Amino acid sequence: MNDRWSIDDVRGLAPDASSWKAARKTSAADAWQYAGLLPGEALVVWGEFRGSGDRSYTVAVHVDAEEAPAYKCSCPSRKTPCKHVLGLLARWVGGELSETGEAPERVGRWINRRAANRARRAVPDPARAEATRRERDRAVAEGLAELSLWLRDQVESGLSGVPGRDYAHWDRMAERLVDAKAAGAAALVSELPALARHRDWPTRVLERFAYLHLLAEAHRVREHLPDGLRAAVHTRAGVSTRTDEVLASGERTTDTWTVLARNETSDPATGVKSRRVWLRGRTHGCTVMTLAHAREPDALGPGPTSGTEIEAELALYPDRRRATEVSTGAPGPAPVPPGSTVAGALDNHAAQLAEDPWMHGSLAVLARVVPARRGEDWYLADRSGDALPLGTPGPWKLLAVTGGRPATVAGEWSPRDGFTPLTVWPQDAPTVPL
Amino acid sequence: MSTTTDPWGQLLPAALVGTARRAVPDTPALPGPGAEDLHGPAALLDRAALAAVRRTAGHTPHTAEPLDPAPDDGVPEVDAAAAHHLTEILTARPTLLPEWLDLVARAGRRVPAVHLPALLDRGARDSELRPALAAAVGAHGHWLARFRNTWHYLGSHSAAAHFDPKVWEHGEPPERRRALAALRRTDPADARGRVAEALRADPVAERRRSLLSVLSHGLTTDDEEVLAAALTDRAAGVRGLALSLLSRLPDSTHADRLRGYVRALVSTGPRGEVRVGGIGPGRPRLLRDLALAAPGRSGDTDAARSERLWALITHAPLDVWTALVDPDPARVLARVERSGRTDVHDALVNAAGFQGSAEWGRALLSTLGPDVGGHLARATRDRRVLQLPALLRPLPLGERCAWVQQALSRTEDLNDAGHLLRAADGPWTPELSVAATRMLLNPRNRGGYRALCDAAAEYLPPEHLDHLPPDPPGLSPEDRSLYLDTRDTVRFRRAMKREL
């Protein structure tokens, strides 16, 4: 039922980070008196949420393949969708809901009304969808224009007052960007208070201002940008593309994909686990990444194994860096992937920055590198002596499996966090995921 | 890059003050129009963006010193099936790890490199695991252990293949220890000299202790002088190690001095009673021989006196007691007990275990034999010393198992049975295995079945699996489930043994 929707998509609906955090509680099964799917033609998810005291809220979501989902909740929250809607959808994509009997009358009425409106519109109107897109694009543009002015004000009056600013100073701008549907830019702004507390705050804050300025300027001239850069600008500003849209209209590519590396992280604040898997096509040679999120530890499934290869058709996101599986074959053993020198990995990172200057980390496959040390710090060095610093403080497993001998190592590189080794192909030994 | 040409260094001060009060600096290193063409905050932000992206994109390689690779000792890793067993042991069956490591070392293999960090971490927490670990990790594991302080312990449990003077001069502490251990095997006197030198010169107590422990291999009275000097070391850990090494040399002059202290303290009365005097604080020579710190002003408490007596009895060769009191150790113990000196009695029992005296262990075990359960219960109740494993350890395997088998036949208590079976240590004789299996299948008592099962799971020889029926009758549901777990563990151990 929900194979076109992931927790990632639900998160994309959240109006702000705190709503999403709150949805962690509202997605608990025992917070709901009832929850289920309404049988019938339209896909309707509904439930009765147990509020505080003896209040309860009726929640319903009409999930529509052609339009954005519509929500209804009897709670007084101003946010749309509210945390109850997000919690209910999180349960739905988690596969927790099944068809139940009759829904309350008000849900039924609401659906009937929607169906009637829908009938009036008859077929989805491409012109209307385009209008919605334009509407959103204009909202983002307005938000970013305000951001641009705000940034100029900050720099005009000087950064020396930054450490004394209260949260409200930053929050106002972040909220304005959320209202303008520029959630990505909002997230970059909402990290500013943390940067302002950093030991090296002047550099951190000016750097963030510079990247935000670059984003706002790039968005202003978006019509004149090359496709790749324009897609990056939209993504970074927060105009997200849903997985079902990518599956429906994204560019397809079929290849034998080597699973280079996987990196699993978990956000302690929301409990959401994320998995990035880096794949490289054997014929096309391009490297893409798939991304999955889940709340429950097992919901991500085992996923592909590093060092194997899979025949698969992928659908590409507009930035052509992220992809989602359309269909996959059985995994098999893969040969050691070709790698580059340290200088080659840095060149590649720089080339990708040209497509997406806001990019945090890139995947690098280093060939014939050995663990190296300077003082207490660890590095990987290639045959020419060039080295990249490691992000992990004690690379013990990497040391153990290489024994200090040259190996091919795949990992994520960012100048700020160093190189995070994820997969090792030691000489004459099986692949080791780290 | 000097500060005048680093655009970031130029832009930051202007940004801090604000473009309202300071002009946007000219940044010739950055592409784009010159300063005269642009003014105001947007120009500064433009340049900061350029500088920030340029800095990230222009990251240059670092340099660092590649490691010397791990030496290849020709010892192959275990194969995939054995590696699979290790994975299960690490996640679900930690008690089987020592046995698995022993099997690996015996098979002339080494543990899979990928598991080395997890294994070395376990050794860091559990010192009993270290000797087995040191024998099973190969040169590769010893190489890895150098890089992390918490893994340096590994160097104390093995020797390098040969003594390399360069390593001794310039190596990390664990490598020096391994080099010295190699020298100890080929030229004990040279090794001894280097230990003596290290004891004088090395300022770090742990390093002195670690190097001193090399003498433990091939210890003779020739080492006495160095050990005696170490008794005056300023670190208690070094002094304690020196004393425990000295107590393995019953022919040393140190041992003779300890015998002399005991003789001066102990006398026998006309009715067979044994009188043992106290040791006052004013005995610097005695205190030094026992590696005890000189007491402070308030040092002469009862506790301090009994600690001194305990230390003396523990380390003085037990033959002084048989010479003084009675040739039969069992009678010595009985007379001490009758004289009301339970403290001396317990110290002697402890000394028998500590010194690994088969004669004393045998004597004591023969008196315990008829009623082991009762003795164990009384020892627990009265907080007395009764360490069966220490007393049994010096005995040959057959004798050990025979004694435990006999003790088993006299006890109904399954907790005691489990304790006895553990004390027997492995590998059990067929007779003891049969006795343990019989008990497992016909428990005569309700409580304590788990203790019995735990001992059997760990020690029952795996080839004995065929004697464990898959579905024995007459067990309660809880016991049945414990039994099946035990059988499953024995089955796992048999598979594990076959793979190696």
Interface residues (C-beta under 8 A of the other chain):
Chain A: L151 R152 D153 Q154 V155 E156 S157 G158 L159 S160 P202 T203 L206 E207 F209 A210 Y211 H213 L214 E217 V342 A343 L346 H349 A350 L353 A354 P357 V370 P371 A372 R373 R374 D377 Y379 A381 G385 D386 A387 L388 P389 G394 W396 K397 L399 A400 V401 G403 G404 R405 P415 P426 A429 V432
Chain B: W8 L11 L12 A15 L16 V17 G18 T19 A20 R21 G40 P41 A42 L44 L45 D46 A48 A49 A51 A52 V53 R55 T56 A57 G58 H59 T60 P61 H62 T63 A64 E65 P66 L67 D68 P69 A70 A113 V114 H115 L116 P117 H140 W143 L144 F147 R148
